[in-house]
């Protein structure tokens, strides 16, 4: 994490700041975890400084964009007070595709814009900072980001009903850059919106008359009979992360059924992943951060299984906990990639920031996988 901070202009602070929303969300949680474990003020400053950098870099238009200032359209003063009200850019190396420009699927992966599932990760990071520090400000920013994400990404019918969540939107959230729907975005949104509402209440944050009640209702409807089947390691890890947070949030009607459904999908996905014997393949045929995403999710299993067992016991039904037997796989994945981080080759370096940060999360996932614990970040 220290090398990541230096490389990306976080610490020592550099004029050339390299911010990427997904990686930075994990990094915030890692720096908080390191501070809690060591008491070293440097890690606390890295966490709070990273939040500030992300907002001031990814909350504003790129230097090579014809537009300038906050992507929300707010003045500098108002934007500083409300940096997330327009969403946050991904941080890709290329400018977003212009209106009327034909899509190049290969280039689109490197083009900027906004991703819904990156915004949800950042909302979670803000929630963790708010809970650990007992500071309501990050929670208020997470709420404003949630409102912007739902407003910008919800695909609505002519009658106004929400039909899905767009996968990628333009930087100003005015148009979809692809018309695809994210496979797990509705579920991710539902859990994250509920987490934000929970943290707002816990930290006694000041909010406007708006809240996330409508987004929660809409994403809950989208999750009914959801098809989340996947054998992609990062996708499975994301589902387990959602289930982990859901298991810690205040219970609502239907949560046990939703948890059971997610775990069944994950168990099937992990079996399919393992059947392909991925860890026997050459490293050049794999992507570390995708497998590390699975390792992080697998480490959440103990937090997920107990609530399911309890609910099934009350209902007099057999527990599905036995369908998640792959916790040792997390350590296999970490052990496979740790030498690459210690002696990085060209492949590791091609994705060095995200690989390093997600490996660190896999090693110390407690802050990232938590929703509630309060510890003195500002001590």
C-alpha positions in Angstrom: 0.0 0.0 0.0 2.9 2.3 0.6 4.2 1.7 -2.9 0.7 2.3 -4.3 0.5 5.6 -2.4 3.8 6.7 -3.9 3.1 5.6 -7.4 -0.2 7.3 -7.7 0.7 10.6 -6.2 -1.1 10.1 -2.9 1.9 10.2 -0.5 4.1 12.1 -1.0 1.6 14.3 -2.7 2.4 14.8 -6.4 1.1 17.1 -9.1 0.6 14.0 -11.2 -2.2 12.2 -9.4 -3.4 8.9 -10.9 -6.8 8.1 -9.5 -9.0 5.2 -10.5 -12.3 4.8 -8.6 -12.5 1.0 -8.2 -8.9 0.6 -6.9 -9.2 3.7 -4.7 -12.3 2.4 -3.0 -10.5 -0.7 -1.9 -7.4 1.4 -1.0 -9.4 3.6 1.4 -10.5 0.5 3.3 -7.0 -0.9 3.4 -5.5 2.3 4.8 -8.2 2.4 7.5 -7.4 -1.2 8.3 -3.7 -0.4 8.6 -4.3 2.5 10.8 -6.5 0.5 13.1 -3.9 -2.3 13.3 -0.9 0.0 13.8 -2.0 3.3 15.1 0.3 5.0 12.6 -1.2 8.4 11.7 0.3 8.2 8.2 -2.3 5.5 7.3 -5.2 7.7 8.6 -3.9 10.6 6.6 -3.6 8.4 3.5 -7.3 7.3 3.9 -8.7 10.8 4.3 -6.3 12.3 1.7 -7.3 9.6 -0.8 -11.0 10.5 -0.3 -10.2 14.1 -0.9 -8.1 13.4 -4.0 -10.7 11.1 -5.6 -13.4 13.8 -5.2 -11.2 16.6 -6.6 -9.9 14.5 -9.5 -12.7 12.2 -10.4 -15.5 14.6 -9.4 -14.3 17.1 -12.0 -13.9 16.9 -15.8 -10.6 15.7 -17.2 -7.9 18.1 -18.2 -8.4 17.1 -21.9 -12.2 17.7 -21.8 -13.7 20.8 -23.4 -15.8 21.0 -20.3 -14.3 22.2 -17.0 -15.0 22.2 -13.3 -17.2 19.9 -11.3 -19.1 17.4 -13.3 -22.2 18.3 -11.2 -22.1 21.8 -12.7 -21.8 23.3 -9.3 -19.6 26.3 -8.6 -16.1 25.7 -7.1 -17.3 26.6 -3.6 -20.5 24.5 -3.8 -18.6 21.6 -5.5 -16.1 21.5 -2.6 -19.0 21.2 -0.2 -20.9 18.6 -2.3 -18.2 16.8 -4.4 -20.3 13.7 -5.2 -23.6 15.2 -6.4 -22.7 14.7 -10.1 -21.2 11.2 -9.6 -17.5 10.3 -10.1 -15.5 9.5 -13.2 -14.0 6.0 -13.6 -10.5 7.3 -14.2 -9.8 5.5 -17.5 -6.9 6.7 -19.7 -9.0 7.8 -22.7 -11.7 10.4 -23.0 -15.3 9.1 -23.2 -16.8 8.4 -26.6 -18.4 11.5 -28.0 -22.1 11.6 -28.9 -22.6 10.3 -32.4 -19.2 8.5 -32.5 -19.4 4.8 -33.4 -18.6 2.4 -30.6 -15.3 0.4 -30.7 -15.8 -2.3 -28.2 -12.1 -2.8 -27.6 -11.4 0.9 -27.1 -14.5 1.3 -24.9 -12.8 -0.6 -22.1 -10.2 2.2 -21.9 -12.6 5.1 -22.3 -13.8 7.2 -19.4 -17.3 7.8 -18.2 -19.1 6.5 -15.1 -19.7 2.9 -14.0 -22.5 2.1 -11.6 -20.7 -0.7 -9.8 -17.7 1.6 -9.3 -19.9 4.2 -7.6 -21.3 1.6 -5.3 -17.8 0.6 -4.2 -17.0 4.2 -3.5 -20.2 4.6 -1.5 -19.1 1.6 0.6 -15.7 3.2 1.2 -17.3 6.4 2.3 -19.6 4.5 4.6 -16.6 2.7 6.2 -14.8 6.0 6.7 -17.9 7.5 8.3 -18.5 4.6 10.7 -14.9 4.2 11.8 -14.4 7.9 12.3 -17.8 8.7 13.7 -17.8 11.6 11.2 -21.1 12.0 9.3 -19.6 14.0 6.4 -18.5 10.9 4.3 -22.0 9.4 4.9 -23.6 12.5 3.6 -21.4 12.3 0.5 -22.3 8.7 0.0 -26.0 9.6 0.2 -25.6 12.3 -2.4 -23.6 9.9 -4.6 -26.3 7.3 -4.3 -29.0 9.8 -5.4 -26.8 10.8 -8.4 -26.1 7.1 -9.3 -29.8 6.1 -9.3 -30.9 9.2 -11.1 -28.3 8.8 -13.8 -28.2 5.0 -14.3 -31.8 3.9 -13.9 -33.3 2.8 -17.2 -36.9 3.8 -17.2 -39.9 2.9 -19.3 -42.1 5.5 -21.0 -44.4 5.3 -17.9 -41.5 6.0 -15.6 -41.0 2.4 -14.2 -37.4 1.4 -13.6 -36.5 -1.4 -16.0 -32.8 -1.9 -15.3 -29.5 -0.3 -14.5 -27.3 0.9 -17.3 -23.8 -0.5 -17.2 -21.9 2.7 -18.3 -22.9 6.3 -18.6 -21.3 9.4 -19.9 -19.3 11.6 -17.5 -22.1 14.0 -17.0 -24.7 11.2 -16.7 -26.6 12.6 -19.7 -26.5 9.5 -21.9 -25.7 5.8 -21.7 -22.4 4.9 -23.3 -23.6 1.3 -23.7 -27.1 0.0 -23.5 -26.1 -3.2 -21.7 -27.4 -3.8 -18.2 -25.0 -4.9 -15.4 -25.6 -8.5 -14.4 -25.3 -7.8 -10.6 -25.8 -4.0 -10.6 -29.4 -4.0 -9.2 -28.4 -6.3 -6.3 -25.2 -4.3 -5.7 -27.3 -1.1 -5.7 -29.9 -2.5 -3.3 -27.4 -3.6 -0.7 -25.3 -0.4 -1.0 -28.3 1.9 -0.8 -29.4 0.1 2.3 -25.9 0.4 3.8 -25.9 4.1 3.1 -29.3 4.6 4.8 -28.1 2.5 7.8 -24.9 4.5 8.2 -26.7 7.8 7.8 -28.8 6.8 10.8 -25.9 5.5 12.8 -23.8 8.6 12.3 -26.7 11.0 12.7 -25.8 12.6 9.4 -27.6 15.7 8.2 -29.6 15.0 5.1 -31.9 16.8 2.8 -35.6 15.8 2.5 -34.4 13.3 -0.1 -33.2 9.8 0.8 -32.7 6.5 -0.9 -36.1 5.0 -0.2 -37.2 5.1 -3.8 -33.9 3.6 -5.1 -34.1 0.9 -2.5 -37.7 0.1 -3.6 -36.9 0.1 -7.3 -33.7 -2.1 -7.0 -35.6 -4.5 -4.7 -38.2 -4.9 -7.4 -35.4 -5.5 -10.0 -33.9 -8.2 -7.8 -37.0 -10.3 -7.7 -36.3 -13.5 -9.7 -32.9 -12.1 -10.5 -30.5 -14.2 -12.7 -27.1 -13.8 -11.1 -25.5 -17.0 -12.3 -21.8 -16.6 -13.1 -18.5 -18.5 -13.0 -16.5 -15.4 -13.3 -14.3 -15.1 -10.2 -14.7 -11.4 -9.8 -18.4 -11.7 -10.2 -18.7 -14.4 -7.6 -16.6 -12.4 -5.2 -18.9 -9.4 -5.7 -21.9 -11.5 -5.0 -20.3 -12.8 -1.8 -19.4 -9.2 -0.8 -23.1 -8.2 -1.3 -24.3 -11.2 0.8 -21.8 -10.3 3.5 -23.0 -6.8 3.8 -26.7 -7.9 3.6 -26.1 -10.3 6.5 -24.9 -7.5 8.7 -27.6 -4.9 7.9 -30.8 -4.6 10.0 -33.1 -7.4 8.8 -36.0 -6.7 6.4 -38.7 -9.1 5.2 -37.2 -11.4 2.5 -33.6 -10.9 3.4 -33.1 -14.6 4.4 -34.5 -15.8 1.1 -32.3 -13.3 -0.8 -29.2 -14.5 1.2 -30.0 -18.1 0.5 -30.5 -17.4 -3.2 -27.2 -15.6 -3.5 -25.3 -18.3 -1.7 -26.8 -21.0 -4.0 -25.7 -19.0 -7.0 -22.2 -18.5 -5.5 -21.8 -22.2 -4.6 -22.7 -23.2 -8.2 -20.3 -20.6 -9.6 -17.4 -21.6 -7.4 -17.9 -25.2 -8.4 -17.8 -24.3 -12.1 -14.7 -22.1 -11.5 -12.9 -24.8 -9.6 -13.8 -27.4 -12.2 -11.8 -25.4 -14.8 -8.7 -25.9 -12.7 -7.7 -22.2 -13.1 -4.9 -22.2 -10.6 -3.0 -24.8 -12.7 -2.9 -22.5 -15.7 0.1 -20.2 -16.5 -0.1 -16.8 -14.8 0.0 -15.2 -18.3 -3.5 -16.7 -19.0 -5.1 -15.3 -15.9 -5.8 -11.9 -14.3 -4.7 -11.6 -10.7 -7.2 -8.9 -9.6 -10.2 -11.0 -10.8 -9.1 -14.0 -8.8 -8.3 -11.9 -5.8 -11.8 -10.5 -5.9 -13.0 -14.1 -5.5 -10.6 -14.6 -2.6 -12.0 -11.5 -0.8 -15.5 -12.8 -1.2 -14.6 -16.2 0.0 -13.2 -14.7 3.2 -16.7 -13.3 3.9 -18.3 -16.8 4.1 -18.2 -17.1 7.9 -20.1 -13.8 8.2 -22.7 -15.0 5.7 -23.3 -18.6 6.8 -24.3 -18.0 10.4 -27.4 -15.8 9.7 -28.5 -18.3 7.1 -28.2 -21.2 9.5 -30.1 -19.3 12.2 -32.9 -18.4 9.8 -33.2 -21.9 8.4 -33.3 -23.3 12.0 -36.2 -21.1 12.8 -38.0 -22.2 9.7 -37.2 -25.8 10.3 -35.4 -26.1 7.0 -31.9 -27.5 6.2 -29.1 -25.0 6.1 -27.5 -24.1 2.9 -24.2 -23.3 4.7 -22.8 -26.6 3.5 -23.0 -25.3 -0.1 -20.1 -22.9 0.5 -17.1 -25.3 1.3 -14.4 -23.4 -0.6 -12.9 -21.0 2.0 -9.5 -22.7 1.7 -9.5 -21.6 -2.0 -9.0 -18.0 -0.9 -5.6 -18.9 0.7 -4.7 -20.9 -2.5 -5.4 -17.8 -4.6 -3.4 -15.5 -2.3 -0.5 -17.9 -2.1 -0.4 -18.1 -5.9 -0.2 -14.4 -6.4 1.8 -13.2 -3.4 5.2 -14.0 -5.1 4.2 -12.0 -8.1 3.6 -9.0 -5.9 6.9 -9.5 -4.1 8.9 -9.8 -7.4 6.5 -8.2 -10.0 6.9 -9.3 -13.6 5.6 -7.5 -16.7 2.2 -9.0 -16.4 1.7 -8.0 -12.8 3.0 -4.5 -13.5 0.5 -4.1 -16.3 -2.2 -4.0 -13.6 0.0 -3.2 -10.7 -2.2 -0.7 -8.8 -5.4 -2.8 -8.8 -3.4 -6.0 -8.3 -1.5 -4.7 -5.3 -4.5 -3.1 -3.6 -6.8 -6.1 -4.0 -4.1 -8.4 -2.8 -3.7 -6.2 0.3 -7.5 -6.4 0.8 -7.5 -10.2 0.5 -4.8 -10.3 3.2 -6.6 -7.9 5.6 -10.3 -7.8 4.6 -11.9 -6.9 7.9 -12.6 -3.2 7.2 -13.7 -3.8 3.7 -16.1 -6.7 4.7 -17.6 -4.8 7.6 -20.6 -2.5 7.9 -20.9 -1.4 11.5 -17.8 -1.6 13.7 -16.8 1.7 15.3 -13.2 2.4 16.0 -11.4 5.7 16.6 -10.2 6.8 13.1 -9.7 10.3 14.4 -7.8 9.2 17.5 
